[in-house]
Amino acid sequence: RGCPYSCSFCAMPSMKKFDRGTRYRTPELIRNEIEYLQREYGIGGINLLDEIGIPPSKAKAIPYLEAIASTGIMWRGQTRVDTMTSELAKLARESGCVALGLGVESASQTCLNAINKKIKVEDAKRTIRLLKEQGIETRVYMILGLPGETKDIVKQTWDFITETDPELVYLSLFAVRPGTEVYNDPEKFGIGKIETDWAKTMHLFGRYEFEKPTLTFEYKETTPWGRALTPEEIIGNYVELQARLREHQMSHI
């Protein structure tokens, strides 16, 4: 429970005022629960829904993966791109891992720095390569409309995708949500307007032959990184990239 990171677009950091620690379950408990599911329900595979399914600490990750491996289960999950090593990738595959989702967020280092993601674009490229070497399917999560985007964001994003060649790309539009640093301090991120009709918020949309998504915010014309993209430009970039992903059979929708 908890998260050791403080990404500006996530509400988790605001929860640290209630509990600053990050709590881990023991490898023994994980093994016991998997064996229970196998014994009582005949489960052959599981999906770990934690956003960081492999602990960022190598010392913690190894016994976790060994515990899962001892059950013979097949599994998929998510992990960070800055903590993966060749050893952990190999252990993950040997533990039964068939797919991992990666929170890359953006192909722009400027954007990653702006949202305090604490990763490098090269980290993502390296991790995708390590997972592919082990035959683990890579599923990349990316966001368009983040602070720091420039007019060439479509090219940057597509260049990253074609170079790394992940199996799936989950592309979403940036949404400003209560509890996040972006919501609490929009001036810092060049945001001049935030809509509070939360029914319009979305991560993923798939009906673009008939309608287009809307943004819940708008950047100021001049921002800390220069001229910001308009809502129309951001949505247009998103729709274009979704079309490319579908064309190359890399989209989940």
Secondary structure as a PSIPRED ss2 file (coil, helix, strand):
# PSIPRED VFORMAT (PSIPRED V4.0)

   1 R C   1.000  0.000  0.000
   2 G C   1.000  0.000  0.000
   3 C C   1.000  0.000  0.000
   4 P C   1.000  0.000  0.000
   5 Y C   1.000  0.000  0.000
   6 S C   1.000  0.000  0.000
   7 C C   1.000  0.000  0.000
   8 S C   1.000  0.000  0.000
   9 F C   1.000  0.000  0.000
  10 C C   1.000  0.000  0.000
  11 A C   1.000  0.000  0.000
  12 M H   0.000  1.000  0.000
  13 P H   0.000  1.000  0.000
  14 S H   0.000  1.000  0.000
  15 M H   0.000  1.000  0.000
  16 K H   0.000  1.000  0.000
  17 K H   0.000  1.000  0.000
  18 F C   1.000  0.000  0.000
  19 D C   1.000  0.000  0.000
  20 R C   1.000  0.000  0.000
  21 G C   1.000  0.000  0.000
  22 T C   1.000  0.000  0.000
  23 R C   1.000  0.000  0.000
  24 Y C   1.000  0.000  0.000
  25 R C   1.000  0.000  0.000
  26 T C   1.000  0.000  0.000
  27 P H   0.000  1.000  0.000
  28 E H   0.000  1.000  0.000
  29 L H   0.000  1.000  0.000
  30 I H   0.000  1.000  0.000
  31 R H   0.000  1.000  0.000
  32 N H   0.000  1.000  0.000
  33 E H   0.000  1.000  0.000
  34 I H   0.000  1.000  0.000
  35 E H   0.000  1.000  0.000
  36 Y H   0.000  1.000  0.000
  37 L H   0.000  1.000  0.000
  38 Q H   0.000  1.000  0.000
  39 R H   0.000  1.000  0.000
  40 E H   0.000  1.000  0.000
  41 Y H   0.000  1.000  0.000
  42 G C   1.000  0.000  0.000
  43 I C   1.000  0.000  0.000
  44 G C   1.000  0.000  0.000
  45 G E   0.000  0.000  1.000
  46 I E   0.000  0.000  1.000
  47 N E   0.000  0.000  1.000
  48 L C   1.000  0.000  0.000
  49 L C   1.000  0.000  0.000
  50 D C   1.000  0.000  0.000
  51 E C   1.000  0.000  0.000
  52 I C   1.000  0.000  0.000
  53 G C   1.000  0.000  0.000
  54 I C   1.000  0.000  0.000
  55 P C   1.000  0.000  0.000
  56 P C   1.000  0.000  0.000
  57 S C   1.000  0.000  0.000
  58 K H   0.000  1.000  0.000
  59 A H   0.000  1.000  0.000
  60 K H   0.000  1.000  0.000
  61 A H   0.000  1.000  0.000
  62 I H   0.000  1.000  0.000
  63 P H   0.000  1.000  0.000
  64 Y H   0.000  1.000  0.000
  65 L H   0.000  1.000  0.000
  66 E H   0.000  1.000  0.000
  67 A H   0.000  1.000  0.000
  68 I H   0.000  1.000  0.000
  69 A H   0.000  1.000  0.000
  70 S C   1.000  0.000  0.000
  71 T C   1.000  0.000  0.000
  72 G C   1.000  0.000  0.000
  73 I C   1.000  0.000  0.000
  74 M E   0.000  0.000  1.000
  75 W E   0.000  0.000  1.000
  76 R E   0.000  0.000  1.000
  77 G E   0.000  0.000  1.000
  78 Q E   0.000  0.000  1.000
  79 T E   0.000  0.000  1.000
  80 R C   1.000  0.000  0.000
  81 V C   1.000  0.000  0.000
  82 D C   1.000  0.000  0.000
  83 T C   1.000  0.000  0.000
  84 M C   1.000  0.000  0.000
  85 T C   1.000  0.000  0.000
  86 S H   0.000  1.000  0.000
  87 E H   0.000  1.000  0.000
  88 L H   0.000  1.000  0.000
  89 A H   0.000  1.000  0.000
  90 K H   0.000  1.000  0.000
  91 L H   0.000  1.000  0.000
  92 A H   0.000  1.000  0.000
  93 R H   0.000  1.000  0.000
  94 E H   0.000  1.000  0.000
  95 S C   1.000  0.000  0.000
  96 G C   1.000  0.000  0.000
  97 C E   0.000  0.000  1.000
  98 V E   0.000  0.000  1.000
  99 A E   0.000  0.000  1.000
 100 L E   0.000  0.000  1.000
 101 G E   0.000  0.000  1.000
 102 L E   0.000  0.000  1.000
 103 G E   0.000  0.000  1.000
 104 V E   0.000  0.000  1.000
 105 E E   0.000  0.000  1.000
 106 S C   1.000  0.000  0.000
 107 A C   1.000  0.000  0.000
 108 S C   1.000  0.000  0.000
 109 Q H   0.000  1.000  0.000
 110 T H   0.000  1.000  0.000
 111 C H   0.000  1.000  0.000
 112 L H   0.000  1.000  0.000
 113 N H   0.000  1.000  0.000
 114 A H   0.000  1.000  0.000
 115 I C   1.000  0.000  0.000
 116 N C   1.000  0.000  0.000
 117 K C   1.000  0.000  0.000
 118 K C   1.000  0.000  0.000
 119 I C   1.000  0.000  0.000
 120 K C   1.000  0.000  0.000
 121 V H   0.000  1.000  0.000
 122 E H   0.000  1.000  0.000
 123 D H   0.000  1.000  0.000
 124 A H   0.000  1.000  0.000
 125 K H   0.000  1.000  0.000
 126 R H   0.000  1.000  0.000
 127 T H   0.000  1.000  0.000
 128 I H   0.000  1.000  0.000
 129 R H   0.000  1.000  0.000
 130 L H   0.000  1.000  0.000
 131 L H   0.000  1.000  0.000
 132 K H   0.000  1.000  0.000
 133 E H   0.000  1.000  0.000
 134 Q C   1.000  0.000  0.000
 135 G C   1.000  0.000  0.000
 136 I C   1.000  0.000  0.000
 137 E E   0.000  0.000  1.000
 138 T E   0.000  0.000  1.000
 139 R E   0.000  0.000  1.000
 140 V E   0.000  0.000  1.000
 141 Y E   0.000  0.000  1.000
 142 M E   0.000  0.000  1.000
 143 I E   0.000  0.000  1.000
 144 L E   0.000  0.000  1.000
 145 G C   1.000  0.000  0.000
 146 L C   1.000  0.000  0.000
 147 P C   1.000  0.000  0.000
 148 G C   1.000  0.000  0.000
 149 E C   1.000  0.000  0.000
 150 T C   1.000  0.000  0.000
 151 K C   1.000  0.000  0.000
 152 D C   1.000  0.000  0.000
 153 I H   0.000  1.000  0.000
 154 V H   0.000  1.000  0.000
 155 K H   0.000  1.000  0.000
 156 Q H   0.000  1.000  0.000
 157 T H   0.000  1.000  0.000
 158 W H   0.000  1.000  0.000
 159 D H   0.000  1.000  0.000
 160 F H   0.000  1.000  0.000
 161 I H   0.000  1.000  0.000
 162 T H   0.000  1.000  0.000
 163 E H   0.000  1.000  0.000
 164 T H   0.000  1.000  0.000
 165 D C   1.000  0.000  0.000
 166 P C   1.000  0.000  0.000
 167 E C   1.000  0.000  0.000
 168 L E   0.000  0.000  1.000
 169 V E   0.000  0.000  1.000
 170 Y E   0.000  0.000  1.000
 171 L E   0.000  0.000  1.000
 172 S E   0.000  0.000  1.000
 173 L E   0.000  0.000  1.000
 174 F C   1.000  0.000  0.000
 175 A C   1.000  0.000  0.000
 176 V C   1.000  0.000  0.000
 177 R C   1.000  0.000  0.000
 178 P C   1.000  0.000  0.000
 179 G C   1.000  0.000  0.000
 180 T C   1.000  0.000  0.000
 181 E H   0.000  1.000  0.000
 182 V H   0.000  1.000  0.000
 183 Y H   0.000  1.000  0.000
 184 N H   0.000  1.000  0.000
 185 D C   1.000  0.000  0.000
 186 P H   0.000  1.000  0.000
 187 E H   0.000  1.000  0.000
 188 K H   0.000  1.000  0.000
 189 F H   0.000  1.000  0.000
 190 G C   1.000  0.000  0.000
 191 I E   0.000  0.000  1.000
 192 G E   0.000  0.000  1.000
 193 K E   0.000  0.000  1.000
 194 I E   0.000  0.000  1.000
 195 E C   1.000  0.000  0.000
 196 T C   1.000  0.000  0.000
 197 D C   1.000  0.000  0.000
 198 W H   0.000  1.000  0.000
 199 A H   0.000  1.000  0.000
 200 K H   0.000  1.000  0.000
 201 T C   1.000  0.000  0.000
 202 M C   1.000  0.000  0.000
 203 H C   1.000  0.000  0.000
 204 L C   1.000  0.000  0.000
 205 F C   1.000  0.000  0.000
 206 G C   1.000  0.000  0.000
 207 R C   1.000  0.000  0.000
 208 Y C   1.000  0.000  0.000
 209 E C   1.000  0.000  0.000
 210 F C   1.000  0.000  0.000
 211 E C   1.000  0.000  0.000
 212 K C   1.000  0.000  0.000
 213 P C   1.000  0.000  0.000
 214 T C   1.000  0.000  0.000
 215 L C   1.000  0.000  0.000
 216 T C   1.000  0.000  0.000
 217 F E   0.000  0.000  1.000
 218 E E   0.000  0.000  1.000
 219 Y E   0.000  0.000  1.000
 220 K C   1.000  0.000  0.000
 221 E C   1.000  0.000  0.000
 222 T E   0.000  0.000  1.000
 223 T E   0.000  0.000  1.000
 224 P C   1.000  0.000  0.000
 225 W C   1.000  0.000  0.000
 226 G E   0.000  0.000  1.000
 227 R E   0.000  0.000  1.000
 228 A C   1.000  0.000  0.000
 229 L C   1.000  0.000  0.000
 230 T C   1.000  0.000  0.000
 231 P H   0.000  1.000  0.000
 232 E H   0.000  1.000  0.000
 233 E H   0.000  1.000  0.000
 234 I H   0.000  1.000  0.000
 235 I H   0.000  1.000  0.000
 236 G H   0.000  1.000  0.000
 237 N H   0.000  1.000  0.000
 238 Y H   0.000  1.000  0.000
 239 V H   0.000  1.000  0.000
 240 E H   0.000  1.000  0.000
 241 L H   0.000  1.000  0.000
 242 Q H   0.000  1.000  0.000
 243 A H   0.000  1.000  0.000
 244 R H   0.000  1.000  0.000
 245 L H   0.000  1.000  0.000
 246 R H   0.000  1.000  0.000
 247 E H   0.000  1.000  0.000
 248 H C   1.000  0.000  0.000
 249 Q C   1.000  0.000  0.000
 250 M C   1.000  0.000  0.000
 251 S E   0.000  0.000  1.000
 252 H C   1.000  0.000  0.000
 253 I C   1.000  0.000  0.000
